[in-house]
Amino acid sequence: MKITKYPQSCILVDVGSNKILFDPGILKYKKEYFDVFNDCDAVFVTHKHSDHCNVELISSLKKDIPVYSTSEVAGTYPELRNIKIISQGDTVRIGNATITAVKAIHGYQPKMRGNEVYENIGYTLSDGKETIYITSDTICFPTDIKADAICIPVTGHGVTMSAYEASLFSKETGAKVVVLTHMDNPAFEVDYTYIDKHFANAGIEYTILEIGEQLTIG
């Protein structure tokens, strides 16, 4: 499998001949991405926030590209005509890839009032050999999920895990590849020294991919 990183939390995963897109949002989106995204086989959205769900973009993709997300996303954006509602525990098969919706808990802080997330899901994607875990914007919680690679936020601010929690959470999953996400919002300053410190303390190596940079898993 191959991961390609796009802005904020957007990840494109190639599994054989299939391309699966996660969380295409509005932050730093460029029109040059459109042809790549329009060639995908499915879109998966974790929650309703616009940095994960670019409604204008998703609505303009080919009509036969299915979009999977929560009932909250469907209710918030009725213009997403091809949306298929999924919940924690549901599984979708795309070619040789099995995508499972898993638990995620979006954080809250007062600046979010009126834009709270009540339905949030992460995803695991497996090709039968390796598993990639896309956590969504989540705070820390007990999990038994095991993965070869994890895409995880580290910006904290009451919205997601901080680097301290993310390092321990990543270690618990057993992931050998740790890709940091959710780092493109200027409202949430990234403290690279803090990240280095806590991932080093946990004995975990991490990767920050540039936009468009690719990484092979397995």
URBELTA-V143531 format. One record per residue. N is the residue number from 1. RES is the residue in one letter. SS is DSSP state (A for helix, B for strand, O for the rest). PSI is psi in whole degrees, -180 to 180 (none if undefined). D_FIRST is the distance of its C-alpha to the first C-alpha in Angstrom with 1 decimal. Layout:
# URBELTA-V143531
n->N res->RES ss->SS psi->PSI d_first->D_FIRST
n->N res->RES ss->SS psi->PSI d_first->D_FIRST
This chain:
# URBELTA-V143531
n->1 res->M ss->O psi->154 d_first->0.0
n->2 res->K ss->B psi->131 d_first->3.8
n->3 res->I ss->B psi->134 d_first->6.8
n->4 res->T ss->B psi->127 d_first->10.1
n->5 res->K ss->B psi->132 d_first->13.2
n->6 res->Y ss->O psi->178 d_first->16.3
n->7 res->P ss->O psi->152 d_first->19.7
n->8 res->Q ss->O psi->-105 d_first->20.6
n->9 res->S ss->O psi->15 d_first->18.0
n->10 res->C ss->O psi->126 d_first->16.1
n->11 res->I ss->B psi->132 d_first->12.3
n->12 res->L ss->B psi->127 d_first->10.3
n->13 res->V ss->B psi->125 d_first->6.8
n->14 res->D ss->B psi->123 d_first->5.6
n->15 res->V ss->B psi->101 d_first->5.0
n->16 res->G ss->O psi->-126 d_first->7.1
n->17 res->S ss->O psi->1 d_first->10.1
n->18 res->N ss->B psi->146 d_first->9.9
n->19 res->K ss->B psi->125 d_first->9.9
n->20 res->I ss->B psi->124 d_first->10.8
n->21 res->L ss->B psi->132 d_first->13.1
n->22 res->F ss->B psi->131 d_first->14.5
n->23 res->D ss->O psi->56 d_first->18.0
n->24 res->P ss->O psi->112 d_first->19.1
n->25 res->G ss->O psi->-174 d_first->22.4
n->26 res->I ss->O psi->-24 d_first->25.5
n->27 res->L ss->O psi->124 d_first->25.5
n->28 res->K ss->O psi->18 d_first->25.1
n->29 res->Y ss->O psi->140 d_first->23.8
n->30 res->K ss->O psi->145 d_first->24.6
n->31 res->K ss->A psi->-25 d_first->25.4
n->32 res->E ss->A psi->-16 d_first->23.2
n->33 res->Y ss->A psi->-18 d_first->20.1
n->34 res->F ss->A psi->-48 d_first->21.5
n->35 res->D ss->A psi->-36 d_first->20.5
n->36 res->V ss->A psi->-49 d_first->16.8
n->37 res->F ss->A psi->-34 d_first->17.2
n->38 res->N ss->O psi->-9 d_first->19.4
n->39 res->D ss->O psi->6 d_first->16.9
n->40 res->C ss->O psi->165 d_first->14.6
n->41 res->D ss->O psi->-19 d_first->14.9
n->42 res->A ss->B psi->154 d_first->15.7
n->43 res->V ss->B psi->133 d_first->16.7
n->44 res->F ss->B psi->128 d_first->16.9
n->45 res->V ss->O psi->134 d_first->19.7
n->46 res->T ss->O psi->-37 d_first->20.6
n->47 res->H ss->O psi->179 d_first->24.3
n->48 res->K ss->O psi->-15 d_first->27.0
n->49 res->H ss->O psi->142 d_first->27.3
n->50 res->S ss->O psi->-20 d_first->27.0
n->51 res->D ss->O psi->-4 d_first->24.7
n->52 res->H ss->O psi->-17 d_first->22.1
n->53 res->C ss->O psi->93 d_first->23.6
n->54 res->N ss->O psi->95 d_first->24.9
n->55 res->V ss->A psi->-43 d_first->27.1
n->56 res->E ss->A psi->-44 d_first->28.4
n->57 res->L ss->A psi->-53 d_first->25.0
n->58 res->I ss->A psi->-39 d_first->23.5
n->59 res->S ss->A psi->-24 d_first->26.8
n->60 res->S ss->A psi->-4 d_first->26.7
n->61 res->L ss->O psi->164 d_first->23.4
n->62 res->K ss->O psi->139 d_first->23.8
n->63 res->K ss->O psi->-20 d_first->25.6
n->64 res->D ss->O psi->4 d_first->23.5
n->65 res->I ss->O psi->114 d_first->20.4
n->66 res->P ss->B psi->146 d_first->20.7
n->67 res->V ss->B psi->125 d_first->20.8
n->68 res->Y ss->B psi->132 d_first->20.5
n->69 res->S ss->B psi->-170 d_first->22.5
n->70 res->T ss->O psi->166 d_first->25.5
n->71 res->S ss->A psi->-29 d_first->29.1
n->72 res->E ss->A psi->-41 d_first->30.1
n->73 res->V ss->A psi->-44 d_first->27.8
n->74 res->A ss->A psi->-40 d_first->29.2
n->75 res->G ss->A psi->-32 d_first->32.7
n->76 res->T ss->A psi->-33 d_first->32.4
n->77 res->Y ss->O psi->76 d_first->31.0
n->78 res->P ss->O psi->-18 d_first->32.7
n->79 res->E ss->O psi->-12 d_first->31.7
n->80 res->L ss->O psi->86 d_first->28.1
n->81 res->R ss->O psi->-30 d_first->29.2
n->82 res->N ss->O psi->15 d_first->26.0
n->83 res->I ss->B psi->138 d_first->25.2
n->84 res->K ss->B psi->122 d_first->24.5
n->85 res->I ss->B psi->130 d_first->25.6
n->86 res->I ss->O psi->159 d_first->23.6
n->87 res->S ss->O psi->169 d_first->24.6
n->88 res->Q ss->O psi->128 d_first->23.5
n->89 res->G ss->O psi->-19 d_first->22.5
n->90 res->D ss->O psi->149 d_first->21.7
n->91 res->T ss->B psi->140 d_first->18.6
n->92 res->V ss->B psi->139 d_first->17.2
n->93 res->R ss->B psi->124 d_first->15.3
n->94 res->I ss->B psi->105 d_first->13.4
n->95 res->G ss->O psi->-125 d_first->12.6
n->96 res->N ss->O psi->6 d_first->10.6
n->97 res->A ss->B psi->136 d_first->9.7
n->98 res->T ss->B psi->119 d_first->12.4
n->99 res->I ss->B psi->127 d_first->13.3
n->100 res->T ss->B psi->132 d_first->16.4
n->101 res->A ss->B psi->129 d_first->18.8
n->102 res->V ss->B psi->170 d_first->20.0
n->103 res->K ss->B psi->140 d_first->23.0
n->104 res->A ss->O psi->143 d_first->23.4
n->105 res->I ss->O psi->108 d_first->26.8
n->106 res->H ss->O psi->134 d_first->27.5
n->107 res->G ss->O psi->171 d_first->30.1
n->108 res->Y ss->O psi->141 d_first->33.5
n->109 res->Q ss->O psi->158 d_first->35.9
n->110 res->P ss->A psi->-28 d_first->39.1
n->111 res->K ss->A psi->-12 d_first->37.8
n->112 res->M ss->A psi->-3 d_first->35.5
n->113 res->R ss->O psi->130 d_first->38.5
n->114 res->G ss->O psi->-13 d_first->38.3
n->115 res->N ss->O psi->34 d_first->34.6
n->116 res->E ss->O psi->152 d_first->33.6
n->117 res->V ss->O psi->120 d_first->30.5
n->118 res->Y ss->O psi->-20 d_first->31.5
n->119 res->E ss->O psi->119 d_first->28.3
n->120 res->N ss->O psi->137 d_first->25.0
n->121 res->I ss->B psi->148 d_first->21.8
n->122 res->G ss->B psi->-178 d_first->18.5
n->123 res->Y ss->B psi->143 d_first->15.4
n->124 res->T ss->B psi->144 d_first->13.0
n->125 res->L ss->B psi->125 d_first->9.9
n->126 res->S ss->B psi->139 d_first->9.1
n->127 res->D ss->O psi->12 d_first->7.7
n->128 res->G ss->O psi->-13 d_first->10.7
n->129 res->K ss->O psi->-54 d_first->9.5
n->130 res->E ss->O psi->157 d_first->7.9
n->131 res->T ss->B psi->132 d_first->9.2
n->132 res->I ss->B psi->133 d_first->9.0
n->133 res->Y ss->B psi->116 d_first->12.6
n->134 res->I ss->B psi->110 d_first->14.0
n->135 res->T ss->O psi->-22 d_first->17.7
n->136 res->S ss->O psi->-179 d_first->19.5
n->137 res->D ss->O psi->103 d_first->22.9
n->138 res->T ss->O psi->149 d_first->24.2
n->139 res->I ss->O psi->175 d_first->26.9
n->140 res->C ss->O psi->145 d_first->26.6
n->141 res->F ss->O psi->160 d_first->27.2
n->142 res->P ss->O psi->135 d_first->27.0
n->143 res->T ss->O psi->149 d_first->23.7
n->144 res->D ss->O psi->7 d_first->22.6
n->145 res->I ss->O psi->133 d_first->18.9
n->146 res->K ss->O psi->142 d_first->16.7
n->147 res->A ss->O psi->158 d_first->13.2
n->148 res->D ss->O psi->-29 d_first->11.1
n->149 res->A ss->B psi->147 d_first->10.5
n->150 res->I ss->B psi->137 d_first->13.1
n->151 res->C ss->B psi->114 d_first->13.9
n->152 res->I ss->B psi->139 d_first->17.7
n->153 res->P ss->B psi->155 d_first->20.9
n->154 res->V ss->O psi->8 d_first->23.7
n->155 res->T ss->B psi->-12 d_first->26.5
n->156 res->G ss->O psi->-127 d_first->28.8
n->157 res->H ss->O psi->28 d_first->32.0
n->158 res->G ss->O psi->-4 d_first->32.3
n->159 res->V ss->O psi->-45 d_first->29.3
n->160 res->T ss->O psi->-178 d_first->26.3
n->161 res->M ss->O psi->150 d_first->26.1
n->162 res->S ss->B psi->176 d_first->27.5
n->163 res->A ss->A psi->-35 d_first->25.8
n->164 res->Y ss->A psi->-52 d_first->28.0
n->165 res->E ss->A psi->-40 d_first->26.7
n->166 res->A ss->A psi->-36 d_first->23.1
n->167 res->S ss->A psi->-43 d_first->23.2
n->168 res->L ss->A psi->-39 d_first->24.8
n->169 res->F ss->A psi->-44 d_first->22.6
n->170 res->S ss->A psi->-43 d_first->19.4
n->171 res->K ss->A psi->-39 d_first->21.2
n->172 res->E ss->A psi->-30 d_first->22.1
n->173 res->T ss->A psi->-15 d_first->18.5
n->174 res->G ss->O psi->10 d_first->17.8
n->175 res->A ss->O psi->133 d_first->14.8
n->176 res->K ss->O psi->-20 d_first->14.4
n->177 res->V ss->B psi->122 d_first->12.5
n->178 res->V ss->B psi->113 d_first->14.7
n->179 res->V ss->B psi->122 d_first->14.4
n->180 res->L ss->B psi->139 d_first->17.8
n->181 res->T ss->B psi->180 d_first->18.4
n->182 res->H ss->O psi->45 d_first->21.6
n->183 res->M ss->O psi->13 d_first->23.3
n->184 res->D ss->O psi->6 d_first->24.6
n->185 res->N ss->O psi->115 d_first->27.6
n->186 res->P ss->O psi->-16 d_first->30.8
n->187 res->A ss->O psi->-20 d_first->32.5
n->188 res->F ss->O psi->94 d_first->30.5
n->189 res->E ss->O psi->139 d_first->31.1
n->190 res->V ss->O psi->126 d_first->28.5
n->191 res->D ss->O psi->97 d_first->30.1
n->192 res->Y ss->A psi->-31 d_first->28.1
n->193 res->T ss->A psi->-42 d_first->30.7
n->194 res->Y ss->A psi->-42 d_first->30.4
n->195 res->I ss->A psi->-51 d_first->26.6
n->196 res->D ss->A psi->-46 d_first->27.0
n->197 res->K ss->A psi->-50 d_first->29.8
n->198 res->H ss->A psi->-33 d_first->28.2
n->199 res->F ss->A psi->-36 d_first->24.8
n->200 res->A ss->A psi->-42 d_first->26.8
n->201 res->N ss->A psi->-32 d_first->29.1
n->202 res->A ss->A psi->-7 d_first->26.4
n->203 res->G ss->O psi->31 d_first->25.0
n->204 res->I ss->O psi->129 d_first->21.6
n->205 res->E ss->O psi->142 d_first->19.8
n->206 res->Y ss->O psi->164 d_first->18.2
n->207 res->T ss->B psi->135 d_first->16.6
n->208 res->I ss->O psi->109 d_first->17.9
n->209 res->L ss->O psi->138 d_first->15.9
n->210 res->E ss->O psi->160 d_first->18.1
n->211 res->I ss->O psi->126 d_first->17.9
n->212 res->G ss->O psi->-9 d_first->15.7
n->213 res->E ss->O psi->145 d_first->14.1
n->214 res->Q ss->B psi->156 d_first->10.4
n->215 res->L ss->B psi->130 d_first->8.6
n->216 res->T ss->B psi->133 d_first->5.9
n->217 res->I ss->O psi->121 d_first->5.2
n->218 res->G ss->O psi->none d_first->6.7
